[in-house]
Amino acid sequence: MKKKDIYYIVLADDDADDRELFREALNETHKTNFKTAKDGLSLMQLLKDSKELPDAIFLDLNMPRMDGHACLKEIKKDKKLHDIPVVIYSTSKSPQYIEETYKDGASLYITKPDSFTKLKKVMEKVFSLDCDHYVPQPPKNEFVLAV
């Protein structure tokens, strides 16, 4: 991501514990303006109501009301939101999900780490990436970010 003093990050995830762990990892690694949504519909409303666009959206795939797949498609077809990097943040390692989200325009795919330490390492990796190299997408072999 472009180097900034404070990043505006949005996480859409239906699991309250995952949202809180993500918040704590961000707080320990970067200065952020951090907002959350509990599903895709809430995320889309937050984005449409926001005057400022986030630097990145972290998006869970399995959510109620509007899942991450549908949300990603909505974001990428909206002219206002199209260029926001969307990082898939999911428990799934499904090759089908990885392929679909890549085709739909996601910037990165991260499988949720199994520890807080690994989550902080993931945050460090994401924020250290050269964004110019990842716009609009990274090469396919760099799409899945591993810890």
KAZIMO-V264437 format. One record per residue. N is the residue number from 0. RES is the residue in one letter. OMEGA is omega in radians with two decimals (none if undefined). Layout:
[[N	RES	OMEGA] [N	RES	OMEGA]]
//
This chain:
[[0	M	3.06] [1	K	-3.13] [2	K	3.12] [3	K	3.05] [4	D	3.14] [5	I	3.11] [6	Y	3.02] [7	Y	-3.05] [8	I	3.06] [9	V	3.06] [10	L	3.00] [11	A	-3.11] [12	D	-3.10] [13	D	-3.12] [14	D	-3.09] [15	A	3.13] [16	D	3.10] [17	D	3.11] [18	R	-3.12] [19	E	3.09] [20	L	3.12] [21	F	3.12] [22	R	-3.13] [23	E	3.13] [24	A	3.09] [25	L	-3.13] [26	N	-3.12] [27	E	-3.07] [28	T	-3.06] [29	H	3.00] [30	K	-3.10] [31	T	2.81] [32	N	-2.97] [33	F	3.08] [34	K	-3.14] [35	T	3.01] [36	A	-3.08] [37	K	3.07] [38	D	-3.09] [39	G	3.12] [40	L	3.11] [41	S	3.11] [42	L	-3.11] [43	M	3.11] [44	Q	3.11] [45	L	-3.11] [46	L	-3.11] [47	K	-3.14] [48	D	-3.04] [49	S	3.05] [50	K	3.14] [51	E	3.10] [52	L	3.14] [53	P	3.04] [54	D	3.10] [55	A	3.05] [56	I	3.02] [57	F	-2.93] [58	L	3.01] [59	D	-3.12] [60	L	-3.05] [61	N	3.13] [62	M	3.08] [63	P	3.10] [64	R	3.02] [65	M	-3.10] [66	D	-3.08] [67	G	3.12] [68	H	-3.14] [69	A	-3.14] [70	C	3.11] [71	L	3.13] [72	K	3.12] [73	E	-3.13] [74	I	-3.05] [75	K	3.09] [76	K	3.12] [77	D	-3.08] [78	K	3.14] [79	K	-3.00] [80	L	-2.98] [81	H	-3.02] [82	D	3.10] [83	I	3.07] [84	P	3.09] [85	V	3.14] [86	V	3.08] [87	I	-3.07] [88	Y	-2.92] [89	S	3.02] [90	T	-3.06] [91	S	3.02] [92	K	-3.06] [93	S	3.07] [94	P	3.12] [95	Q	3.12] [96	Y	3.14] [97	I	3.13] [98	E	-3.13] [99	E	-3.08] [100	T	3.05] [101	Y	3.13] [102	K	-3.12] [103	D	3.00] [104	G	3.08] [105	A	-3.11] [106	S	-3.14] [107	L	3.06] [108	Y	3.13] [109	I	2.98] [110	T	-3.09] [111	K	3.14] [112	P	-3.11] [113	D	3.07] [114	S	3.13] [115	F	3.11] [116	T	3.12] [117	K	3.10] [118	L	3.09] [119	K	3.10] [120	K	3.09] [121	V	3.13] [122	M	3.12] [123	E	-3.14] [124	K	-3.10] [125	V	-3.08] [126	F	3.12] [127	S	-3.10] [128	L	3.05] [129	D	-3.05] [130	C	-3.13] [131	D	3.11] [132	H	-3.05] [133	Y	3.14] [134	V	-0.05] [135	P	3.10] [136	Q	3.04] [137	P	2.96] [138	P	-3.06] [139	K	-3.12] [140	N	3.10] [141	E	-3.05] [142	F	-3.14] [143	V	-3.12] [144	L	-3.14] [145	A	3.11] [146	V	none]]
//
